[in-house]
């Protein structure tokens, strides 16, 4: 089977926009982190897609690096979320006014 | 086009639509735990898309790292922080409508540009197996590989320092 390039590109664009919507509208910090994971996944699929016909090795190696970075982001981000929850008793972004002047 | 080809492409589009649907549910649903479950389904769907793109090793890594490790972390964080307030608390801020309008405009722009662009190269998918990837990681990309391991070490120490209790 042949996979049409533009259909997959439309798919990844829509997936990225869905993740962006979540990141902009969620109030919960964990929800925002989850939306960021969706955006990273959309970018990864795009990477594999374009690399498949150019240089599949390089593309997949860098997708591996992105996945590792996402894991590091998630671990540090969730540690920050837990620390904020311990100190502030809330993880809603509009109730955390720690860094507002 | 024979029966196998049409079946394969039908299942491919079914996977794409399914991933978009579960991603939408992930960002829309009120209960954050349900959102995490839908996110797991989204990640599994993306792994299936990798399989269609002949990136089998990446599909395995996606399942192991995302669905196995990151989802466990996320569900842990949700469980540890879920006792805040009542479930009637709004889960999204008041920017929903303007953000939706802006993103719909961006989406229409992107889709029209993608459809207008004459993609001349048909997608020729070459297979890459784990042996090749491993050799590339240890040969051509050994410097980014080492930097990534350093970043992982820093992230591990940082997460322990931040999450540790104060005394």
Interface residues (C-beta under 8 A of the other chain):
Chain A: X1 X2 X3 X4 X5 X6 X7 X8 X9 X10 X11 X13 X14 X15 X17 X18 X19 X20 X21 X22 X24 X25 X26 X27 X28 X30 X31 X33 X34 X35 X37 X38 X41 X44 X45 X48 X49 X52 X53 X56 X57 X58 X60 X61 X63 X64 X65 X67 X68 X69 X70 X71 X72 X73 X74 X75 X76 X78 X79 X80 X81 X82 X83 X85 X86 X89 X90 X91 X92 X93 X94
Chain B: X5 X8 X9 X12 X13 X16 X19 X20 X23 X24 X26 X27 X32 X35 X36 X39 X42 X43 X46 X49 X50 X52 X53 X54 X55 X57 X58 X61 X62 X65 X66 X69 X70 X73 X74 X76 X77 X78 X80 X81 X84 X89 X90 X91 X92 X93 X95 X96 X99 X100 X103 X106 X107 X110 X111 X114 X115 X117 X119 X121 X122 X123 X124 X125 X126 X127 X128 X132 X133 X136 X137 X140 X141 X144 X148 X151 X152 X155 X156 X158 X159 X160 X162 X163 X165
